[in-house]
Amino acid sequence: MILIATFAASYQAHADQLPIKIGGLIVITGQYAMQGNAFLEGAQLAVDEVNQRGGIAGRPVEFRAEDTANLPMQALTAARKLISEDQIIAAISTSYPELATGANAFQKRGIPVVHLWDSSPDIESMGENLFAIGPWTPSNGETSARFAYRRLGAKTAVTISTSDPWSLLITDYFIGEFRKLGGKVLQSFSFDPQERDFRSAFAKVSNLGPDVVYAPVTDNLVPFYSQLRQTRIKSAIVTSDVVADEHIRQAPLAFEGIFISLMKDPSGPGISKLAVAYEKKFGRPMTLPWFVAVAYDGIHLITGCMEKVGAVSGKIRDCLASTHGIEGLTQTFSFTPGGSSPQFQSIFIVRNQKITFHWDEGDRQ
């Protein structure tokens, strides 16, 4: 009996020193690698900060990231690995397609997930273990519709989407809001993500002559906008938050003048401090502050709950669900019963090869 008790005490002492593992489904390669790596860097900065303070009850935090490449089946494989091999107790995720397949795997094991890039009724319906802190998906389409109708004076629209769940969903929100305001959608086009030749559809759009083209395409953005600029289409172009500086660098003239729904970059002393830590760790300036900061916030929401209730998945989940009024870099977090603490988007414009703030719901000039 003494031997067994000694072994049990030794095992417990060893277990109390093991790392606490948090997983990440991250778009590290592929179309959204720039944004995905910014998420990854923000998570790493947060983990570093927690460990510099001594970890969680003396245990270090270890972040295990898996690349999904924004591919649903790769995300499912990654989620299963994080659960079975890495034995994570909580996770962050970055894109809607990876969450749509990985969510079920996490839900079955009761592992809480903080999702970074979206929040929506669809995500809320995926289960009680999911918590979304990104832009509210309806806002993406609806804000664009209100901007087009109220600020641009558009009365007719054509929509062009990619046939993936996120692009189709925000297009539906745009169409619903635009029609509600009194606008008319002349036609909707949708392309396979692998499509690279859009000229036939553009010819039809040109003939329709809409006041605005809403184009939340998610793949092959450079050929899409390069070909668009070669047409006779004179409509205003509004798109979604997947356009990044790298796309503009590759084809600056193609993107000039388009409107983009985006989150405002965070500001204040907290983000300035994060920028200093970022440059110290990575040796370069922080160029995608919202993406870095929201991942930093996501990790701190999880570890903050660990500090309160311990490193147990179910208790972390309950702690996240009760989160209210917690100040972060990107927002003050208060989760709804559905598991969202949503952010709302504004409109930016590409001007002189830079993405510049243009309009938000409070701007009626």
Buried (B, 14 or more C-beta within 10 A) or exposed (E): EEEEEEEEEEEEEEEEEEBBBBBBBBBBBBBBBBBBBBBBBBBBBBBBBBBEEEBBEEBBBBBBBBBBBBBBEBBBBBBBBBBEEBEBBBBBBBBBBBBBBBBBBBBEBBBBBBBBBBBBEBBBEBBBBBBBBBBBBBBBBBBBBBBBBEBBEBBBBBBBBBEBBBBBBBBBBBBBBBBEBEBEBBEBBBBEBEBEEBEEBBEEBBEBEBBBBBBBBBBBBBBBBBBBBEBEBEBBBBBBBBBBBEBBEEBEEBBBEBBBBBBBBBEEEBBEEBBEBBEEEBEEEBBBBBBBBBBBBBBBBBBBBBBEBBBBBEBBBBBBBEBEEBEBBBBEBEBEEBBBBBBBBBBBBBEEEEBEEBBBBEEEE
